[in-house]
């Protein structure tokens, strides 16, 4: 394989209901950083129907170019048509890096595409960087970092002998680039025919599940509980505090493993990565796996009775004391203030 033939970074711009998902904008932001090191460009690949306006947003979000594939057969995600489309595009254009969000769609799509183009895939990455090859320093490789062994260690993986280098990246980990409508709009409309052999599934109906609680990745305020909450019944006061602050409840892995809180509330290496404006950690000691999922929060308040808890090392405000006295007191003060 001639590695020098492969140039540029492709971002799969995931869309649902003809709306580009946040993870695509996050990947563009990270792609711009990687592109600086490689002295190359970032191209967002958008697949769907009647989405030209969304394609423009990808340029505004920082993509140097958008390849927009408008096709009736690609309006809703289906595995084989999308795999065929990306396989064809990647084979023709030869990008050196292709990034996907580690979402339900990304996890279904990326491994199939990587198999078709005969390259490796590193899944569920939380870090991406560029480094010289160990054998030839003129070659720059993508270093892909992901949790391993249940999040107890971090593994950094390279794909030095094959291109493109492919990864799925956990949503919420990477920071979006600055959004500006003054960015140049550069959209290529790419045409493709989907063969009948790929149309092996027909969507008869789509049933949407309406979440009763806010997605923790979208929350501006998170009130998170850990082992120190002592039981599921005590999360009611955290929910009350979160409601008063306009946020929602999250949890550590210990609380989720104990069955106190649903898995979709988990923050950390084996859960979700969050970046709220305010993160209140209640009864969370601060294991490194949990910190990796919330340390980029704008402002962190930690409440714990153990003054040596690691969570205090990254907290902007630390309160040493009994959460069952402090949290009710906070609730009372917020109510008095008219929240």
C-alpha positions in Angstrom: 0.0 0.0 0.0 1.3 3.4 -1.0 0.5 5.5 2.1 1.4 8.8 0.3 -1.7 8.4 -2.0 -4.0 9.0 1.0 -4.6 12.7 2.0 -7.1 14.6 4.0 -9.5 13.9 6.9 -13.1 12.7 6.3 -15.8 13.2 9.0 -19.0 11.2 8.7 -21.6 13.8 9.5 -24.3 11.7 11.1 -27.9 13.0 10.6 -31.2 11.9 12.1 -34.5 13.2 10.8 -32.5 15.4 8.4 -30.7 17.2 11.3 -26.9 16.9 11.7 -26.0 15.5 15.1 -23.8 17.3 17.6 -21.1 14.6 17.5 -20.4 15.5 13.8 -19.6 19.1 14.9 -17.4 17.8 17.7 -15.5 15.6 15.2 -15.0 18.6 12.8 -13.5 20.5 15.7 -11.0 17.7 16.5 -10.4 17.2 12.8 -9.3 20.8 12.4 -6.7 20.2 15.2 -5.4 17.0 13.5 -5.4 18.7 10.1 -3.1 21.4 11.4 -0.5 18.8 12.4 -0.9 17.0 9.0 -1.1 20.2 6.9 -4.3 18.9 5.3 -8.0 19.7 5.1 -11.2 18.5 6.8 -14.1 17.2 4.7 -17.5 16.4 6.2 -19.5 13.7 4.4 -23.2 14.2 4.7 -25.6 11.5 3.4 -29.3 12.1 3.2 -32.1 13.8 1.3 -33.0 17.5 1.0 -30.3 18.6 3.4 -28.4 21.3 1.6 -29.1 23.8 4.4 -27.6 21.3 6.9 -24.6 20.9 4.6 -23.9 24.6 4.8 -23.9 24.4 8.6 -21.0 21.9 8.4 -19.0 24.6 6.6 -20.0 27.1 9.3 -18.9 24.6 11.9 -15.4 24.5 10.4 -15.3 21.9 7.6 -13.1 23.0 4.7 -15.3 21.1 2.3 -18.6 19.2 2.4 -19.3 16.2 0.2 -23.1 16.1 0.1 -24.8 12.9 -1.1 -28.5 13.5 -1.8 -30.4 10.3 -2.6 -33.9 9.1 -1.8 -32.5 5.7 -0.8 -30.3 7.4 1.8 -32.9 9.5 3.5 -33.1 7.3 6.6 -30.1 5.2 7.8 -29.9 1.7 6.6 -26.8 -0.4 6.9 -26.1 -1.7 3.4 -26.9 1.5 1.3 -24.7 3.6 3.7 -21.9 1.1 3.7 -21.9 0.9 -0.1 -21.9 4.7 -0.4 -19.0 5.3 2.0 -17.0 2.4 0.6 -17.3 3.8 -2.9 -16.4 7.3 -1.8 -13.4 6.3 0.3 -12.0 4.0 -2.4 -12.3 6.8 -4.9 -11.0 9.8 -2.8 -8.5 8.0 -0.5 -8.6 10.0 2.7 -5.9 9.2 5.3 -8.3 9.5 8.3 -12.0 8.8 8.6 -13.8 9.5 11.8 -17.3 8.4 13.0 -19.2 9.2 16.2 -19.4 6.2 18.5 -23.2 6.2 18.3 -25.6 3.4 17.5 -25.3 4.4 13.8 -21.5 4.9 13.9 -20.9 1.6 15.7 -23.0 -0.2 13.1 -21.5 1.5 10.1 -17.8 2.0 10.8 -16.7 -1.6 11.3 -18.4 -2.7 8.0 -16.8 0.2 6.1 -13.4 -0.6 7.6 -13.7 -4.3 6.5 -14.7 -3.3 3.0 -11.6 -1.0 2.6 -9.3 -3.5 4.4 -8.2 -1.3 7.2 -8.3 -1.3 11.0 -10.8 0.4 13.2 -10.3 1.7 16.8 -13.7 1.9 18.5 -15.0 4.2 21.3 -12.0 6.6 21.3 -11.7 9.3 23.9 -8.5 10.9 22.6 -6.9 11.5 19.1 -3.4 12.8 18.3 -0.8 12.8 15.6 2.7 11.3 16.1 5.6 10.2 13.9 5.9 6.6 12.9 8.3 4.5 15.0 10.1 3.2 12.0 9.9 6.2 9.6 9.6 9.6 11.2 8.5 11.2 7.9 5.2 9.3 8.2 2.6 10.7 10.6 0.1 8.3 12.2 -3.1 8.9 14.0 -2.8 7.8 17.7 -6.2 6.6 18.9 -6.7 6.3 22.7 -9.6 4.4 24.2 -10.5 2.7 27.5 -9.6 -0.9 27.9 -10.2 -3.7 30.5 -13.4 -2.1 31.8 -11.9 1.4 31.8 -9.1 0.5 34.2 -6.4 1.4 31.7 -6.1 3.6 28.6 -4.8 2.0 25.4 -3.3 4.0 22.6 -3.5 2.3 19.2 -2.0 3.1 15.8 -2.7 1.7 12.3 0.8 2.4 10.7 0.6 0.0 7.7 -2.9 0.7 6.3 -4.9 3.6 5.2 -7.3 5.1 5.9 -6.9 5.2 9.6 -10.4 4.9 11.1 -11.9 5.5 14.5 -15.3 5.9 16.2 -15.2 8.7 18.8 -17.3 8.9 21.9 -19.8 11.8 21.8 -19.2 14.7 24.1 -15.4 14.2 24.3 -14.2 16.5 21.6 -14.8 20.3 21.6 -16.6 21.9 18.7 -14.8 24.5 16.6 -16.0 28.0 16.5 -19.2 28.3 14.5 -19.2 31.2 12.0 -21.6 31.9 9.1 -18.8 33.9 7.5 -16.9 30.7 6.7 -16.7 29.9 3.0 -19.4 27.5 1.8 -17.7 24.7 -0.2 -20.2 21.9 -1.1 -19.7 19.2 -3.6 -22.8 17.3 -4.6 -21.7 13.7 -5.1 -23.9 11.3 -7.1 -24.2 7.6 -6.5 -26.5 4.8 -7.6 -27.5 2.3 -4.9 -27.7 -1.2 -6.4 -30.7 -3.4 -5.8 -28.5 -5.8 -3.9 -28.1 -3.2 -1.1 -31.8 -2.6 -0.8 -32.4 -5.6 1.3 -34.4 -3.8 4.1 -37.6 -1.8 3.8 -38.5 0.6 6.6 -42.2 0.2 7.2 -42.5 2.5 10.2 -40.4 4.5 12.7 -41.3 4.5 16.4 -39.7 7.2 18.5 -39.1 6.8 22.2 -39.7 10.1 24.0 -37.2 10.5 26.9 -38.8 11.7 30.1 -35.4 13.0 31.3 -33.0 15.3 29.6 -30.0 13.6 27.9 -27.1 14.1 30.2 -24.8 15.0 27.3 -27.0 18.0 26.5 -27.5 19.2 30.0 -26.2 22.6 31.2 -26.4 21.5 34.8 -25.8 18.0 36.1 -26.3 16.8 39.7 -24.5 13.5 40.0 -24.6 10.9 42.7 -22.3 8.1 43.6 -21.9 5.3 46.1 -22.2 7.8 49.0 -25.9 8.2 48.2 -26.4 4.8 49.9 -29.5 3.9 47.9 -31.9 4.7 45.1 -34.4 6.4 47.4 -32.0 9.1 48.2 -31.7 10.3 44.5 -35.1 12.0 44.9 -33.3 15.0 46.6 -30.8 15.1 43.8 -33.6 15.2 41.3 -35.2 18.1 43.2 -31.9 20.0 43.3 -31.4 19.4 39.6 -35.0 20.6 38.8 -34.4 23.8 40.7 -31.2 24.5 38.8 -32.7 23.6 35.4 -30.7 20.5 35.0 -30.9 16.7 35.3 -29.5 13.8 37.4 -26.4 11.7 36.5 -24.5 9.0 38.4 -21.1 7.3 38.8 -20.5 3.7 37.7 -20.8 2.5 41.3 -24.4 3.8 41.5 -25.3 2.3 38.2 -23.8 -1.1 38.9 -25.7 -1.1 42.2 -28.9 -0.7 40.2 -29.8 2.6 41.7 -29.8 4.6 38.5 -30.3 3.7 34.8 -27.2 3.1 32.6 -28.0 6.1 30.4 -27.2 8.3 33.4 -23.7 7.1 33.9 -20.8 9.5 33.5 -17.2 8.2 33.0 -15.0 6.1 30.7 -17.5 3.3 30.5 -20.5 5.7 30.5 -20.9 9.1 28.8 -18.6 12.1 28.6 -20.2 15.4 29.6 -19.3 19.1 29.5 -22.0 21.0 31.5 -21.7 24.5 32.7 -22.1 23.2 36.3 -21.4 19.7 37.6 -22.3 18.9 41.2 -20.8 15.7 42.5 -22.5 14.2 45.5 -21.0 11.3 47.3 -18.6 10.6 44.5 -15.0 9.8 45.5 -13.5 10.7 42.1 -12.0 7.6 40.6 -9.9 8.4 37.5 -12.5 6.6 35.3 -15.2 9.0 36.5 -13.0 12.1 36.3 -12.3 11.3 32.6 -16.0 11.7 31.8 -16.6 15.1 33.5 -13.3 16.9 34.2 -14.0 19.3 31.2 -17.1 20.7 33.0 -16.9 24.5 33.3 -17.5 24.6 37.0 -17.4 21.6 39.4 -18.8 21.5 43.0 -17.9 18.4 45.0 -19.7 17.3 48.2 -18.1 14.5 50.1 -17.5 13.6 53.8 -14.0 12.3 53.0 -11.7 15.3 52.7 -9.0 13.2 50.9 -11.4 12.2 48.1 -9.7 12.7 44.7 -12.7 14.6 43.4 -11.6 17.6 45.4 -8.4 17.8 43.3 -10.3 19.0 40.3 -13.3 20.7 42.0 -13.6 24.5 41.8 -15.5 24.4 45.1 -15.2 21.5 47.6 -17.6 21.0 50.5 -16.5 18.5 53.2 -19.6 17.3 55.0 -22.7 15.1 55.1 -24.5 15.2 51.7 -27.8 14.4 53.5 -27.5 17.7 55.4 -25.9 19.9 52.7 -28.1 19.0 49.7 -31.4 19.7 51.6 -29.9 23.0 52.8 -29.0 24.0 49.2 -32.6 23.1 48.1 -34.1 25.2 50.9 -31.9 28.2 50.0 -32.8 27.9 46.3 -36.5 27.8 47.1 -36.1 30.9 49.3 -34.4 32.6 46.4 -37.4 31.9 44.3 -35.9 29.2 42.0 
